[in-house]
Amino acid sequence: MTLPATPAPTPPASMAELWKPVLIRAVVALVFGLVTIFWGSPSVHILAWAAGLYLLATAVSVWMSRVLPVAVPVVMAIGGIGALATQSDAGVALSAVLGLLVLGVAELVRGLRKRDSLARDWIISGIIAVGTAAALPFFISLGAHALLGVAGGGAILTGVLWMLSGLTLRHDAQVGTQPGSQATAPGASPEAVN
């Protein structure tokens, strides 16, 4: 007697839909990073607007993912508003430090606690965010161009990381919807990203 074939496990809805906010976050980071590269001599107002909008847009993408605690995007949004309101090198840097430090620590904790297919990405992204936050205060005296360079460098690194992760998640979600396909990568747990 033969047993009927069981269908391959499909990723949970949260895993299948996570690629969208991850790709949005990647695009936000890459756009900000490109702005920092190609803006030759930014004023403090350009710094404030670029950093403030970057923090706000990142907060929205983190909130959309519903993976990190709600306090994380709230603090990032406060950092973005702080950067827009202060319009000074020190104010923008300290606002960015607040947002990036909270984001980085939350991502590190998430990566270390949840051993899912994105654990290493959370850890790497957390290290980049914490490293960027730790470096920013040392560049305040050098002005807007240096601050944008440091923040933009971290943004480009995380943008590339999350772009690759988002495209991988999208591919896995599409493969998981096809009959008879394997929903997760070999060795990866099919559990939710929560």
C-alpha positions in Angstrom: 0.0 0.0 0.0 1.4 3.3 -1.0 0.8 6.5 1.0 -0.3 9.5 -0.8 2.3 12.2 -1.4 2.1 15.0 1.0 2.4 18.5 -0.4 5.6 20.5 0.2 5.3 22.9 3.1 4.5 26.4 2.1 6.0 29.4 3.8 3.8 31.1 6.3 2.0 34.2 5.1 4.4 36.5 7.1 7.4 34.9 5.4 5.9 35.0 2.0 5.0 38.6 2.3 8.2 39.8 4.1 10.0 40.4 0.8 8.0 43.5 0.1 9.0 45.6 3.1 12.6 44.2 2.9 12.9 45.4 -0.6 11.4 48.8 0.3 13.9 49.2 3.0 16.7 48.3 0.6 15.6 50.8 -1.9 15.3 53.5 0.7 18.8 52.8 1.9 20.3 52.7 -1.6 18.6 55.9 -2.6 19.9 57.7 0.5 23.4 56.2 -0.1 23.4 57.4 -3.7 22.4 60.9 -2.7 25.3 61.0 -0.2 27.7 59.9 -2.9 26.7 62.3 -5.6 26.0 65.4 -3.5 29.4 67.3 -3.7 29.1 69.9 -1.0 25.9 69.5 0.9 24.7 72.2 3.3 23.6 71.5 6.8 20.0 71.8 5.5 20.6 69.2 2.9 22.1 67.0 5.6 19.0 67.5 7.8 16.5 66.8 5.1 18.3 63.8 3.7 19.0 62.2 7.1 15.6 63.0 8.4 13.7 61.6 5.4 16.0 58.5 5.4 15.2 57.8 9.1 11.5 58.4 8.5 11.3 56.2 5.4 13.4 53.4 7.2 11.0 53.6 10.1 8.0 53.1 7.8 9.7 50.1 6.1 10.6 48.5 9.5 7.1 49.1 10.7 5.7 47.4 7.5 7.7 44.3 8.1 6.1 43.8 11.5 9.2 41.8 12.6 10.8 44.2 15.1 9.0 45.6 18.1 6.9 48.7 17.4 9.1 50.8 19.6 11.9 50.5 17.0 10.2 52.3 14.1 8.8 54.8 16.6 12.3 55.7 17.9 13.5 55.9 14.3 10.7 58.3 13.4 11.5 60.4 16.4 15.1 60.5 15.2 14.0 61.5 11.7 11.8 64.3 13.1 14.7 65.4 15.4 17.0 65.6 12.4 14.5 67.7 10.5 13.8 70.0 13.4 17.4 70.6 14.6 18.9 71.6 11.2 22.4 71.4 12.7 25.3 69.0 12.3 25.3 67.9 15.9 21.5 67.6 16.0 21.3 65.5 12.9 24.2 63.3 14.0 22.7 62.7 17.5 19.2 62.1 16.0 20.7 59.5 13.6 22.7 57.9 16.4 19.5 57.5 18.4 17.6 55.9 15.5 20.4 53.7 14.2 21.5 52.5 17.6 18.0 51.4 18.6 17.5 49.8 15.1 20.9 48.0 15.3 20.5 46.6 18.8 17.0 45.4 17.9 18.3 43.7 14.8 21.2 42.1 16.6 18.8 40.7 19.3 16.4 39.5 16.6 19.2 37.7 14.7 20.6 36.1 17.8 17.2 35.0 19.2 15.4 33.8 16.1 17.3 31.2 14.2 15.5 31.5 10.9 16.6 32.0 7.3 17.3 35.8 7.9 19.1 35.5 11.2 22.6 36.2 9.7 21.1 39.2 7.8 19.6 40.7 10.9 23.0 40.3 12.7 25.0 41.8 9.9 22.5 44.7 9.5 22.5 45.3 13.2 26.3 45.4 13.3 26.3 47.9 10.4 23.7 50.1 12.1 25.5 50.1 15.5 28.8 50.7 13.8 27.4 53.7 11.9 25.8 55.0 15.0 29.1 54.7 16.9 31.1 56.4 14.2 28.8 59.4 13.6 29.8 61.5 16.7 33.4 61.4 15.6 32.6 63.2 12.4 30.4 66.0 13.7 33.2 68.6 13.6 33.9 67.7 10.0 30.5 68.9 8.9 27.6 67.8 6.7 29.7 66.2 3.9 31.5 63.8 6.3 28.3 63.0 8.2 26.5 62.2 5.0 29.4 60.1 3.9 29.4 58.0 7.1 25.6 57.5 7.2 25.5 56.9 3.4 28.2 54.3 3.6 26.3 52.3 6.2 23.1 52.8 4.2 24.7 51.4 1.0 25.9 48.3 2.9 22.5 47.6 4.4 20.8 48.4 1.1 22.8 45.8 -0.7 22.3 43.3 2.1 18.5 43.8 2.2 18.2 43.9 -1.6 19.7 40.4 -1.8 17.6 39.2 1.1 14.4 40.6 -0.3 15.0 39.1 -3.7 15.8 35.7 -2.1 12.6 35.9 0.0 10.6 36.8 -3.1 12.1 33.9 -5.0 11.4 31.5 -2.2 7.8 32.7 -1.8 7.2 32.2 -5.6 8.8 28.8 -5.6 6.8 27.9 -2.5 3.5 28.6 -4.4 4.3 26.2 -7.2 2.9 22.6 -6.8 5.5 20.1 -5.7 8.2 22.8 -4.9 10.3 23.1 -1.9 9.3 26.3 0.0 12.5 26.8 2.0 16.1 26.6 1.3 17.9 23.4 2.3 18.5 23.5 6.0 16.3 26.5 6.6 13.4 26.2 9.0 10.0 26.8 7.4 8.9 28.7 10.6 7.6 32.2 10.5 10.1 35.1 10.7 8.3 36.3 13.8 
